Amino acid sequence: MRIEFKKRFPDSEWILIDTSKNLAEERILLREDHFYKGSGGIQNEEGDDSTTTKAVESSDANDEDNSQWNFQPVDYPHVILDGNDEVATNAKKIVDVIQNHLLLRSSY
């Protein structure tokens, strides 16, 4: 998807919300009614006195190839947002990036 996006929009700026793989998997597992359920992994269960971890199988596990969904490094300049930050914090950073692009375009 990134390759095709960069071909069609060469002057665009990619914004990446960066999280650990475990946090990304945890968030994916919490999605309801979403087409992508992740690659499987770990899920925490809260018990009476402790938290235990169990393996979770993806609902997509029976698909032939889901490799296009694997996280890949971004090998070109991009904005990195901290996925642990509040949504409002990252939204403000995104608005700042857009406003900076608009200012640059208006100065041409």
C-alpha positions as CSV (number, residue, x, y, z in Angstrom):
1,M,0.0,0.0,0.0
2,R,2.8,2.4,0.9
3,I,4.6,1.9,-2.4
4,E,1.5,2.5,-4.4
5,F,0.6,5.6,-2.3
6,K,4.1,7.1,-2.7
7,K,3.8,6.5,-6.5
8,R,0.5,8.3,-6.8
9,F,1.3,11.1,-4.2
10,P,5.1,11.6,-4.4
11,D,5.0,14.9,-2.5
12,S,2.9,13.6,0.4
13,E,4.3,13.1,3.9
14,W,3.7,9.8,5.6
15,I,2.6,10.0,9.2
16,L,3.3,6.8,11.2
17,I,1.8,6.0,14.6
18,D,4.5,4.0,16.2
19,T,3.8,1.3,18.8
20,S,5.3,-1.9,19.9
21,K,4.2,-5.0,18.2
22,N,2.6,-6.3,21.4
23,L,0.6,-3.1,21.9
24,A,-0.5,-3.1,18.3
25,E,-1.7,-6.7,18.6
26,E,-3.5,-5.9,21.8
27,R,-5.4,-3.0,20.2
28,I,-6.2,-5.1,17.1
29,L,-7.7,-7.9,19.3
30,L,-9.9,-5.3,21.0
31,R,-11.5,-4.3,17.7
32,E,-15.1,-5.2,17.2
33,D,-16.5,-6.0,13.7
34,H,-13.2,-5.1,12.0
35,F,-12.1,-7.0,8.9
36,Y,-8.6,-7.5,10.2
37,K,-8.1,-9.4,13.4
38,G,-4.3,-9.5,13.5
39,S,-1.8,-12.2,13.3
40,G,-2.6,-13.8,16.6
41,G,-0.3,-13.3,19.6
42,I,-0.9,-12.7,23.2
43,Q,-3.9,-11.5,25.2
44,N,-4.0,-10.7,28.9
45,E,-6.8,-12.1,31.0
46,E,-7.5,-10.7,34.4
47,G,-8.1,-13.3,37.1
48,D,-9.1,-12.9,40.7
49,D,-5.6,-12.2,42.0
50,S,-3.4,-12.0,38.9
51,T,-3.1,-11.4,35.3
52,T,-2.4,-14.4,33.0
53,T,-1.4,-14.4,29.4
54,K,-2.9,-16.8,26.8
55,A,-2.1,-17.3,23.1
56,V,-4.8,-16.1,20.7
57,E,-5.3,-17.4,17.3
58,S,-6.2,-14.9,14.6
59,S,-9.5,-15.3,12.8
60,D,-7.4,-14.8,9.7
61,A,-5.2,-17.8,10.5
62,N,-6.8,-20.0,7.9
63,D,-6.3,-17.4,5.1
64,E,-3.6,-18.5,2.6
65,D,-1.3,-15.4,3.0
66,N,-1.7,-12.4,5.2
67,S,1.9,-11.3,4.9
68,Q,0.8,-8.0,3.3
69,W,-0.5,-7.0,6.8
70,N,2.8,-7.6,8.5
71,F,4.5,-4.5,9.9
72,Q,7.3,-3.3,7.6
73,P,9.8,-0.6,8.2
74,V,9.2,2.8,6.5
75,D,12.4,3.5,4.6
76,Y,11.7,7.1,3.6
77,P,11.4,10.4,5.6
78,H,8.2,10.4,7.6
79,V,6.6,11.9,10.8
80,I,6.6,9.5,13.7
81,L,3.9,9.8,16.4
82,D,4.1,8.0,19.7
83,G,1.3,5.4,19.8
84,N,1.3,5.6,23.6
85,D,0.3,9.3,23.5
86,E,-3.3,10.4,23.9
87,V,-5.3,10.6,20.7
88,A,-5.8,14.4,21.2
89,T,-2.0,14.8,21.4
90,N,-1.3,13.0,18.2
91,A,-4.3,14.6,16.5
92,K,-2.8,18.0,17.3
93,K,0.6,16.9,15.8
94,I,-1.2,15.8,12.6
95,V,-3.0,19.1,12.4
96,D,0.4,20.9,12.8
97,V,1.9,18.8,9.9
98,I,-1.1,19.7,7.7
99,Q,-1.0,23.4,8.6
100,N,2.8,23.5,7.8
101,H,2.2,21.9,4.4
102,L,-0.5,24.5,3.7
103,L,1.8,27.3,4.7
104,L,4.5,26.0,2.5
105,R,2.2,25.7,-0.5
106,S,0.8,29.2,0.0
107,S,4.4,30.6,-0.1
108,Y,5.0,29.3,-3.7
